[in-house]
Amino acid sequence: MQRTLLVITLILFGALSAVALWQVGYLGILLPHFQSFGAGQVLADLVIALTLFMVWMWHDAKATGRNPWPWIAATIALGSFGPLVYLLTRKANDKTQ
């Protein structure tokens, strides 16, 4: 069930991102976040959330014998796609508490 939810999220978010990139380009997605405090708050929230996820991902990857650097780089370059694909490729028996 969790894998299905991740796949659905990845497909829908990928489609939304593809349309956004097609319509406004990469800078068109990023630049509006610097035009108002409200938009800046949304960007700051995303940065905080992804940073927290990268810290968790770093520890989880190390604990499960995976190299965290490709996932960190993907998160920095592609945003939420990095964590989504990381979770999707994480083996079920890798779950450490």
N, C-alpha and C positions, 0 to 999 in steps of 0.2 A: 504493500500500500504506500509506504513512504517513497519507494523508488518511482512508483507511478505518479505520485504528486510532484516529485522532483522533475520528472520528464515533462509533465504537463506545464509546470511552471517555466521550465527552460524553453519549451516550444513557444508558449505565449509571450514570454518576455523577449525571446529572440525575434519573434514577428514584430512586436512593438518597436524594438530597437532597430530592426531593419527598415521599417517605415520611417522612423525618426531620422535615421542616417540618410535615407534616400531623399527626404524632404528638406532637411536643414544642414546635413553634414555633421561631422564630429564637433567642430567649433560651435555650430549652431545649437548643439545640445548643451555644451559647457558654458558658453558666454552669458546666457541669460541669468545664470546664478550669481553674477556679479553686478546686476543692475538694480537690485533692491535688497533690503535687509531680509524680507520674507523669503526670497529665492536663495539668498545666502544662507539662511538658517536651514533650508532643505539640503543644500550642499554640505554644510557642516554636519548635519545629522547623518548623511550618507557616509561621509568620511569617518566619523566616529564609529558607526556601526560596522563598516568594512574593516577598520583598524582592529576593533575588538575581535571580529571574526578571523582576521589574519593571525592575531596572537593565539587564538584557540587552534587554528589550523596548523600553525607552527608546532605547537605542543603535540597535537594529535598526530601529525605526520611523523614527527620524531619518535613518538611512542609506538607507531605501527610500522616503522622501518621505511617510510616514504621520504623522498626528497621534498622539502617544503618550498624550495626556491621557485620551481615552475609555477606553483599555485600562488605564491606571493606575487610574482611578476604578472601572472594573468589577472589577478585581482586589481593590481595597480593600473594595468593597461586597459582592462575590459570591464572593470567594476564587478557587479554581482555575478557575471558569468564564471569568474574564477571559483568562488565558493560553491556555486551550483554544480559545476562539473566536478569539483573535488568531492562533494557529497555523493554525487551520482556514481563516481568511480571508486568510492570507498567500499571495501569488502564488508559484508555483513558481520563476519567474525572479527573485524578490526575494531569493533565498538568497545572502547575502553572507558571506564567511568572514572 
